[in-house]
Amino acid sequence: MKSILKIAVAATAISAAGLATAADYPEKPIRLIAPFAQGGSTSNAARVMAKAIEDNDLLPVPIIISYVPGAAGTIGARQVKDADPDGYSALIWHVAANGSQAMGNVDFGPDDFELVAGTDRKCYMIVVRETSEYQTLTELMEAAKANPNTIISADNLGGANHIASVLAEDSLPGAAFRHVQFGGTAKTYPALLGSHAEVNASSPSALSSTTTKGLRVLGYMGPERHPDYPDVPTFKELGYDTEFCMYSWWFMPKGTPADRVAVLRDAMVKAMDTDYLHEQTKAQGVEHIIITGDELKTVMEAEKTKISAIGARLRGE
């Protein structure tokens, strides 16, 4: 009987300690990895979210952003995947989480993290230089069909712009761009402006957050015209059955306790309701939205299915 009593007391003590630990979380800054260079849409989304949370005291500790660019985000993502699941590491990524896995560049994907939330829905567009010989999307696509693999697309292989570019060329059977590695937004726009590439798939948020003088938008991959680009036709308007929109995905390491994931998620939900984030998402040209729970799982599964279907094209096969 005494032994049973000792076990019960010990279990109660452990349980109480666990509750205390959960109640005390977080006790130190949370490190958020943005796995791209500063200046792009992902790094901006990380910055404004961290600021909204801190300015409104939604967490008792700050979120410290670390920029770890390279390999379509997989270098920074791997750091979070391999981090201790103690609630003090987080990651903002996007469709490249599925794209890099579909390409076979990494042996991990969204299922290897705890999915916190999805925010900032944005659809992609096709961009060229203002001096480009291609004045319309139709001219560009027909040229890509007539001379496949010759028009250079400035891509971050396995990343969002690469995925969007492949989906764009798939909209016209026989069309094919030459996909060349340049990197994220901070590298692809200079490549276009410097005539090192001819075309790039970009998000409106990236265009709004970067110096883009000298670029022209040919087509939008959203379901309807973007309000900030009312003169730019959608792919569907021009007869191409293609849409591509993506979210910012927020992750924590696999095995992070659910209550700690919930703390970050709840802070993000509240942050999204602030005037500051409403203003920022509007300024960056993204849809102001946050998804969690079952809807989050459904949207992620749909994205995984779509990207897996073009895995061979992403690999250049």
PyMOL commands that set and color helices and strands:
alter all, ss='L'
color gray80, all
select helices_A, chain A and resi 2-24+41-55+71-81+96-103+110-112+137-146+160-170+185-193+204-208+258-272+275-283+293-309+311-314
alter helices_A, ss='H'
color red, helices_A
select strands_A, chain A and resi 30-34+63-67+89-93+113-123+125-129+152-155+178-181+200-202+215-220+245-253+287-291
alter strands_A, ss='S'
color yellow, strands_A
deselect
rebuild
show_as cartoon
